[in-house]
Amino acid sequence: MDGTTDRPGDGSARRYMPIADHGLIGDLRSVALVATDGTIDWYCAPRFDAPSVFAALLDAGRGGCFELGAAVPARTKQFYFPDTNVLITRYFTEDGVGEVQDFMPVSGESVEEGRHRLIRRVLCVRGSLPFRARVAPRFGYAALPHTLRLAGDVAVFESDALDLALTATVPLDPDGQDVRSEFKLAEGETAVFALDQVGGALTPRGCAHEEAEQEFSATVRYWRNWLAASRYRGRWREMVHRSALTLKLLTYAPTGAIVAAPTTSLPEEVGGERNWDYRYMWVRDAAFCVYAMLRLGFTEEAEAFMAFVSRHISPGDGKPSGPLQIMYGIDGRTDLPERTLDHLEGHRGSSPVRVGNAAADQLQLDVYGALIDSIYLYDKWAEPISSEQWDHVTALVDWVCENWDQPDEGIWETRGGRKNFLYSRLMCWVAIERAVRMARRRGLPADLPHWTACRDTIYRRVMTDCWSEELRAFVQHEGGEVLDAALLMMPMSKFIAPKDPKWLSTLDCLTRELVSDSLVYRYDPQVSPDGLHRAEGTFSICSFWYVEALTRAGRLDEARLAFEKMLTYGNHLGLYAEEIGHTGHQQGNFPQAFTHLSLISAAYNLDRALG
């Protein structure tokens, strides 16, 4: 897949690239977003949740960026080197064709274990081509000053928080506290730029043409070796594997944590306030990732997540409202205070820009079901859990049995007050039901009479108090008349048969009220206020849930058409943000793990049903 844009010769004409007009590179510690014109406008170093170095995506004027591309008007296309996360941006001009190969060597494939590099390799493919580069870091979310030391082909940017070194095989010129370079390549010639974190034992190190070639080959080898473990051989293999590669990029290798998205505050609606920081590990999202990865045969990622669970998510963690937080820092920390960065204007003027996430303190009972379901699947498909892990499970289930009937903020993290959400009840049922299965299959010690009694009580409560005779459908919360796309998880979690008359009636109701050309809204905020202003787009994860619900209901023609339509909303690389707007544009944080894992699940189950 590729993307085509027209790139002006003067970089100053550039303002905000659309969210979807980006590719992603990374080293399992952080990522960079590369726009289709070759500009890196989002990069946090040295890890996902660190303050930004380049953030022009959130403030085109002061955020900082790394521009690199043709110095003359050009048509561009962007694609991934096959079966890898090496990104290639091509430039087509009247006098020649050039390309920039962007990648971040993965630790272990590099000569120095602690060195994290961002390498940009420029090639002239045909004819001749002038190029222009501009490197303008803005440290600490563009709040910290920096100084520049330039010596030959090495530029060192120094700030109180972080030092970066830029080395190049072409001359670098100072531009205030930034650097520029203009150069021309003939057919077959190359240039290399390498951006390194320096300080302590790490000193600036050049990246000659030969080394860049070696790093490129090593990075390609790493990603292809990783993808070779996939067992998926079904339809839509390219999209499934791109989603898997993306989920792997969102993994923080030192701990096994999986971030919900690598960005903060990309708006769910331009000009709106639904701008959140997703650079943390949501228990729910990561647990669902385990399901997707196990389905494809990637057991190491599931093992890494289980190790994170054992280290950081134990019944002793969390707030008084429950033993689990809904999210954790990628290093396992529990304190994620939310603040706004008022000096940044936000993407296309969408403020506020937030870092941290106040939702960490919310009560969301569904996370217990998501976590225990992932443990159940790991125990079943990968490796039996340990006795200590089972002790953690029993403690969590005992807590759920005592607290499942509390109102909470729910899966959508509403800020308009707690309710008795059906989805939270559903996932509490899942938590107990999966634990019962594990106990019975392996003969593990458990208070099964108490657990099964609680499980059955939850089931009866949902079937009576969350059913609307007027709508002939299940509803968002007890006593309400509001539909919610989270209901699509009812048959997927095995709570209700996918062809149960009550469920089929609910599915028809959801189709009429929340579905638009395969795109699915979460709910109607006008009917169910969530404490925020302005509208939002359709949620891509819900759209893939809808495909899976249709599949399980046996409506395969509808499911396949809805899935194929959803594929048209992906960007030129097959990447998805959180939401799709009314004109088909992507909005929200990008790319979103939740969307890609639901794509994998929908494709897997639809392909299996089609035979």
RODO-715679 format. One line per field, with one value per residue (C-alpha): x, y, z. Coordinates in steps of 0.1 Angstrom, whole numbers, padded with zeros to 4 digits. Example, Ala and Ser with C-alpha at 12.3 -4.5 7.8 and 13.67 -1.06 7.14 Angstrom:
u	(0123, 0137)
v	(-0045, -0011)
w	(0078, 0071)
// end
This chain:
u	(0000, 0013, 0002, 0005, 0008, 0021, 0050, 0058, 0094, 0094, 0089, 0076, 0044, 0037, 0012, -0006, -0005, -0037, -0034, -0037, -0009, 0018, 0038, 0053, 0088, 0101, 0126, 0102, 0110, 0096, 0083, 0084, 0056, 0068, 0045, 0040, 0062, 0091, 0088, 0091, 0066, 0062, 0090, 0095, 0129, 0140, 0107, 0070, 0060, 0090, 0085, 0085, 0115, 0095, 0059, 0049, 0019, 0006, 0019, 0032, 0049, 0068, 0066, 0098, 0104, 0129, 0122, 0138, 0128, 0131, 0140, 0118, 0081, 0075, 0049, 0054, 0045, 0050, 0052, 0068, 0096, 0078, 0071, 0089, 0085, 0111, 0093, 0101, 0090, 0096, 0098, 0089, 0101, 0107, 0144, 0146, 0133, 0146, 0136, 0142, 0144, 0134, 0140, 0151, 0174, 0160, 0182, 0201, 0206, 0228, 0265, 0258, 0230, 0221, 0222, 0188, 0191, 0168, 0184, 0173, 0189, 0185, 0189, 0187, 0170, 0169, 0182, 0194, 0176, 0182, 0173, 0168, 0169, 0161, 0165, 0147, 0143, 0121, 0128, 0104, 0072, 0087, 0092, 0129, 0156, 0186, 0220, 0237, 0273, 0283, 0316, 0319, 0294, 0282, 0256, 0249, 0216, 0219, 0191, 0186, 0166, 0182, 0210, 0208, 0235, 0229, 0255, 0254, 0274, 0266, 0275, 0254, 0249, 0237, 0203, 0200, 0197, 0188, 0207, 0200, 0215, 0210, 0226, 0222, 0224, 0229, 0216, 0231, 0243, 0232, 0233, 0228, 0214, 0215, 0199, 0212, 0206, 0240, 0253, 0272, 0290, 0272, 0291, 0283, 0290, 0290, 0269, 0288, 0272, 0284, 0272, 0238, 0235, 0243, 0218, 0192, 0198, 0198, 0165, 0149, 0161, 0147, 0112, 0111, 0123, 0096, 0068, 0078, 0064, 0028, 0006, -0020, -0025, -0061, -0076, -0065, -0031, -0014, -0037, -0035, 0002, 0005, -0017, 0005, 0036, 0020, 0010, 0046, 0058, 0036, 0053, 0078, 0103, 0120, 0087, 0063, 0038, 0017, 0007, -0028, -0013, 0020, 0006, -0012, -0040, -0047, -0083, -0114, -0129, -0109, -0116, -0130, -0119, -0117, -0079, -0062, -0028, -0027, 0010, 0003, -0007, -0045, -0051, -0081, -0063, -0032, -0052, -0071, -0038, -0028, -0058, -0049, -0012, -0020, -0044, -0016, 0010, 0030, 0034, 0065, 0044, 0018, 0046, 0060, 0026, 0021, 0054, 0043, 0011, 0031, 0054, 0031, -0006, -0011, -0040, -0020, -0019, -0045, -0067, -0092, -0119, -0103, -0071, -0065, -0059, -0073, -0039, -0003, 0029, 0050, 0074, 0045, 0041, 0006, 0008, -0002, -0012, -0030, -0020, -0024, 0003, -0012, 0018, 0009, -0020, -0029, -0034, -0050, -0058, -0075, -0068, -0061, -0030, -0029, -0001, -0009, -0044, -0068, -0088, -0062, -0081, -0115, -0133, -0138, -0149, -0146, -0108, -0111, -0128, -0104, -0073, -0086, -0098, -0063, -0048, -0073, -0063, -0026, -0031, -0050, -0029, 0006, 0017, 0000, 0001, 0020, 0006, 0014, -0004, -0034, -0034, -0035, -0064, -0084, -0079, -0091, -0122, -0130, -0129, -0152, -0177, -0180, -0180, -0195, -0227, -0210, -0217, -0185, -0172, -0173, -0153, -0157, -0143, -0171, -0166, -0203, -0209, -0209, -0237, -0245, -0231, -0241, -0206, -0190, -0215, -0207, -0170, -0174, -0193, -0164, -0139, -0156, -0166, -0131, -0117, -0142, -0131, -0094, -0101, -0122, -0098, -0067, -0082, -0070, -0083, -0112, -0145, -0165, -0199, -0195, -0180, -0207, -0235, -0221, -0217, -0253, -0266, -0248, -0262, -0298, -0293, -0281, -0308, -0336, -0323, -0304, -0332, -0356, -0390, -0397, -0365, -0365, -0328, -0302, -0292, -0261, -0269, -0296, -0329, -0318, -0330, -0297, -0279, -0241, -0217, -0200, -0230, -0214, -0191, -0220, -0218, -0180, -0175, -0198, -0223, -0252, -0256, -0248, -0282, -0303, -0335, -0328, -0294, -0305, -0331, -0304, -0281, -0308, -0315, -0277, -0276, -0304, -0293, -0255, -0242, -0234, -0219, -0201, -0189, -0202, -0207, -0201, -0234, -0254, -0238, -0270, -0290, -0264, -0243, -0207, -0196, -0178, -0189, -0190, -0194, -0171, -0165, -0172, -0150, -0131, -0128, -0166, -0168, -0146, -0167, -0197, -0181, -0174, -0209, -0224, -0200, -0210, -0247, -0242, -0247, -0215, -0223, -0231, -0200, -0177, -0190, -0187, -0151, -0141, -0156, -0137, -0104, -0111, -0109, -0074, -0046, -0022, -0002, -0031, -0029, -0059, -0064, -0091, -0119, -0133, -0149, -0181, -0160, -0140, -0109, -0091, -0091, -0079, -0046, -0027, -0022, -0045, -0037, -0074, -0084, -0056, -0062, -0100, -0091, -0070, -0099, -0125, -0104, -0095, -0131, -0146, -0120, -0126, -0164, -0160, -0141)
v	(0000, 0035, 0071, 0099, 0136, 0167, 0181, 0218, 0226, 0251, 0234, 0267, 0262, 0232, 0235, 0204, 0172, 0151, 0125, 0097, 0110, 0094, 0063, 0048, 0036, 0025, 0004, -0011, 0018, 0047, 0056, 0085, 0096, 0103, 0124, 0116, 0146, 0131, 0153, 0137, 0157, 0135, 0118, 0113, 0102, 0079, 0062, 0064, 0086, 0109, 0145, 0152, 0162, 0168, 0178, 0199, 0176, 0194, 0228, 0235, 0267, 0258, 0220, 0211, 0187, 0169, 0179, 0158, 0156, 0169, 0206, 0210, 0203, 0166, 0140, 0115, 0080, 0061, 0024, -0001, -0023, -0057, -0075, -0049, -0016, 0001, 0031, 0044, 0078, 0083, 0116, 0119, 0151, 0162, 0155, 0123, 0099, 0098, 0081, 0083, 0051, 0057, 0032, 0028, -0002, -0025, -0030, -0063, -0059, -0028, -0027, -0008, -0022, 0011, 0032, 0042, 0056, 0072, 0067, 0085, 0071, 0092, 0077, 0090, 0062, 0078, 0110, 0136, 0153, 0182, 0176, 0198, 0188, 0209, 0195, 0216, 0198, 0214, 0196, 0190, 0195, 0226, 0242, 0237, 0258, 0241, 0250, 0238, 0226, 0221, 0205, 0193, 0166, 0164, 0186, 0182, 0196, 0200, 0207, 0202, 0171, 0153, 0156, 0145, 0142, 0145, 0130, 0133, 0123, 0158, 0192, 0207, 0244, 0262, 0279, 0296, 0267, 0243, 0229, 0228, 0210, 0213, 0188, 0172, 0135, 0118, 0084, 0058, 0082, 0082, 0104, 0094, 0112, 0096, 0110, 0095, 0101, 0110, 0116, 0096, 0067, 0074, 0098, 0110, 0084, 0088, 0067, 0061, 0047, 0011, 0012, 0026, -0003, -0028, -0012, -0013, -0050, -0058, -0040, -0057, -0091, -0084, -0076, -0104, -0130, -0118, -0119, -0154, -0167, -0158, -0188, -0167, -0179, -0166, -0138, -0102, -0115, -0082, -0061, -0087, -0087, -0049, -0047, -0073, -0053, -0022, -0038, -0050, -0014, -0003, -0027, -0014, -0042, -0036, -0044, -0060, -0031, -0022, 0014, 0023, 0046, 0064, 0099, 0124, 0149, 0142, 0154, 0132, 0162, 0192, 0221, 0198, 0190, 0152, 0152, 0125, 0111, 0074, 0067, 0043, 0007, 0002, -0032, -0037, -0029, -0049, -0079, -0079, -0076, -0109, -0125, -0111, -0121, -0156, -0161, -0153, -0175, -0148, -0163, -0143, -0111, -0128, -0141, -0106, -0092, -0119, -0110, -0074, -0085, -0105, -0077, -0047, -0057, -0076, -0073, -0050, -0023, 0004, 0028, 0021, 0017, -0015, -0036, -0028, 0005, 0007, 0019, 0019, 0036, 0016, 0010, -0001, 0032, 0040, 0078, 0094, 0130, 0149, 0184, 0207, 0222, 0256, 0268, 0244, 0252, 0216, 0198, 0223, 0245, 0218, 0225, 0215, 0194, 0170, 0148, 0123, 0108, 0115, 0084, 0063, 0070, 0059, 0027, 0006, -0028, -0043, -0044, -0074, -0094, -0084, -0093, -0126, -0136, -0129, -0150, -0178, -0177, -0177, -0206, -0225, -0217, -0208, -0220, -0229, -0201, -0205, -0211, -0175, -0162, -0183, -0168, -0133, -0145, -0158, -0126, -0106, -0128, -0127, -0089, -0089, -0111, -0085, -0054, -0062, -0043, -0009, 0019, 0029, 0051, 0022, 0012, 0047, 0065, 0089, 0120, 0126, 0104, 0067, 0044, 0007, -0001, -0034, -0038, -0036, -0062, -0084, -0083, -0090, -0121, -0130, -0126, -0151, -0175, -0178, -0183, -0211, -0227, -0226, -0240, -0269, -0277, -0278, -0287, -0255, -0245, -0221, -0212, -0225, -0225, -0188, -0179, -0197, -0182, -0147, -0154, -0165, -0135, -0112, -0131, -0128, -0091, -0083, -0102, -0085, -0050, -0042, -0053, -0028, -0041, -0009, -0010, -0048, -0046, -0046, -0011, 0008, 0008, -0004, 0014, 0033, 0034, 0041, 0019, 0013, -0003, -0021, -0044, -0060, -0078, -0099, -0128, -0124, -0130, -0160, -0144, -0149, -0171, -0152, -0163, -0158, -0140, -0112, -0107, -0107, -0081, -0060, -0063, -0051, -0021, -0013, -0014, 0010, 0035, 0034, 0021, 0043, 0025, 0000, 0028, 0025, 0052, 0043, 0058, 0090, 0116, 0137, 0109, 0097, 0128, 0119, 0151, 0165, 0189, 0186, 0155, 0127, 0104, 0067, 0043, 0020, -0007, -0008, -0011, -0042, -0056, -0051, -0072, -0100, -0098, -0102, -0131, -0149, -0143, -0161, -0130, -0135, -0115, -0084, -0091, -0094, -0062, -0043, -0055, -0046, -0012, -0007, -0015, 0015, 0037, 0027, 0050, 0043, 0020, 0002, 0021, 0034, 0062, 0058, 0073, 0080, 0114, 0120, 0127, 0095, 0112, 0097, 0114, 0107, 0092, 0074, 0045, 0029, -0005, -0013, -0008, -0030, -0058, -0058, -0059, -0090, -0107, -0097, -0110, -0142, -0151, -0140, -0159, -0190, -0187, -0182, -0215)
w	(0000, -0006, -0002, -0026, -0018, -0036, -0017, -0020, -0026, 0004, 0037, 0052, 0033, 0054, 0083, 0097, 0078, 0083, 0110, 0085, 0064, 0085, 0088, 0120, 0128, 0162, 0183, 0209, 0232, 0214, 0179, 0154, 0131, 0096, 0074, 0037, 0029, 0048, 0080, 0114, 0134, 0165, 0184, 0222, 0234, 0248, 0254, 0246, 0276, 0276, 0268, 0230, 0210, 0178, 0183, 0152, 0150, 0181, 0173, 0138, 0149, 0180, 0184, 0165, 0136, 0114, 0078, 0050, 0014, -0021, -0023, -0054, -0060, -0059, -0058, -0029, -0022, 0011, 0018, 0041, 0030, 0027, 0060, 0081, 0100, 0078, 0061, 0027, 0013, -0024, -0043, -0079, -0097, -0133, -0130, -0110, -0083, -0048, -0015, 0022, 0042, 0078, 0106, 0142, 0148, 0174, 0205, 0203, 0165, 0172, 0180, 0213, 0233, 0250, 0219, 0204, 0169, 0144, 0109, 0077, 0046, 0014, -0020, -0055, -0075, -0110, -0125, -0100, -0072, -0048, -0011, 0019, 0056, 0086, 0121, 0148, 0181, 0208, 0241, 0269, 0249, 0234, 0268, 0274, 0257, 0241, 0228, 0196, 0193, 0156, 0147, 0111, 0104, 0140, 0157, 0194, 0208, 0245, 0270, 0307, 0301, 0271, 0247, 0211, 0185, 0147, 0124, 0086, 0056, 0040, 0054, 0082, 0086, 0117, 0117, 0151, 0175, 0146, 0116, 0079, 0050, 0013, -0010, -0044, -0053, -0086, -0095, -0071, -0046, -0009, 0022, 0058, 0088, 0123, 0154, 0187, 0223, 0239, 0274, 0299, 0282, 0249, 0227, 0192, 0167, 0130, 0107, 0075, 0044, 0051, 0087, 0075, 0051, 0079, 0103, 0075, 0068, 0105, 0111, 0081, 0093, 0128, 0116, 0091, 0116, 0140, 0115, 0104, 0136, 0124, 0118, 0099, 0064, 0057, 0037, 0042, 0053, 0044, 0066, 0095, 0094, 0092, 0123, 0141, 0131, 0144, 0177, 0181, 0176, 0204, 0228, 0254, 0253, 0287, 0306, 0280, 0284, 0254, 0249, 0238, 0212, 0209, 0208, 0230, 0224, 0187, 0187, 0184, 0167, 0154, 0177, 0204, 0239, 0236, 0235, 0257, 0264, 0253, 0259, 0288, 0292, 0296, 0312, 0289, 0257, 0265, 0276, 0243, 0225, 0242, 0225, 0191, 0194, 0206, 0177, 0153, 0171, 0189, 0223, 0234, 0236, 0257, 0280, 0283, 0292, 0318, 0333, 0335, 0352, 0378, 0385, 0385, 0386, 0418, 0442, 0463, 0437, 0428, 0447, 0475, 0448, 0437, 0436, 0399, 0382, 0347, 0334, 0343, 0332, 0308, 0337, 0360, 0379, 0391, 0394, 0361, 0370, 0342, 0332, 0302, 0281, 0275, 0254, 0226, 0204, 0197, 0164, 0140, 0170, 0190, 0227, 0254, 0249, 0278, 0293, 0319, 0323, 0351, 0340, 0358, 0390, 0376, 0386, 0355, 0365, 0331, 0334, 0357, 0330, 0303, 0325, 0337, 0302, 0289, 0317, 0309, 0272, 0281, 0304, 0277, 0246, 0258, 0292, 0324, 0349, 0382, 0416, 0426, 0395, 0404, 0439, 0423, 0401, 0431, 0450, 0421, 0416, 0453, 0450, 0419, 0437, 0465, 0443, 0409, 0416, 0421, 0395, 0376, 0348, 0323, 0293, 0276, 0307, 0309, 0330, 0336, 0366, 0374, 0361, 0363, 0329, 0312, 0298, 0333, 0345, 0315, 0321, 0358, 0347, 0323, 0352, 0373, 0345, 0331, 0366, 0371, 0339, 0349, 0383, 0369, 0340, 0362, 0395, 0411, 0446, 0445, 0463, 0434, 0450, 0459, 0425, 0405, 0426, 0420, 0383, 0379, 0399, 0375, 0345, 0357, 0366, 0331, 0314, 0334, 0344, 0312, 0287, 0273, 0262, 0244, 0223, 0222, 0229, 0256, 0267, 0279, 0316, 0340, 0338, 0306, 0271, 0255, 0230, 0233, 0208, 0237, 0237, 0206, 0230, 0245, 0221, 0216, 0253, 0252, 0275, 0251, 0220, 0188, 0174, 0206, 0196, 0222, 0208, 0171, 0180, 0198, 0167, 0144, 0168, 0169, 0131, 0127, 0154, 0156, 0122, 0092, 0062, 0084, 0107, 0143, 0169, 0205, 0217, 0213, 0238, 0234, 0249, 0273, 0284, 0291, 0307, 0276, 0249, 0211, 0190, 0181, 0152, 0148, 0168, 0146, 0172, 0174, 0136, 0137, 0167, 0145, 0117, 0142, 0156, 0121, 0115, 0147, 0138, 0105, 0084, 0064, 0033, 0055, 0076, 0046, 0030, 0063, 0067, 0032, 0037, 0069, 0051, 0028, 0058, 0068, 0056, 0028, 0050, 0066, 0098, 0119, 0144, 0171, 0151, 0116, 0110, 0090, 0058, 0062, 0077, 0106, 0140, 0175, 0187, 0160, 0155, 0181, 0194, 0202, 0165, 0151, 0176, 0167, 0130, 0136, 0156, 0130, 0101, 0119, 0127, 0094, 0075, 0095, 0090, 0053, 0051)
// end
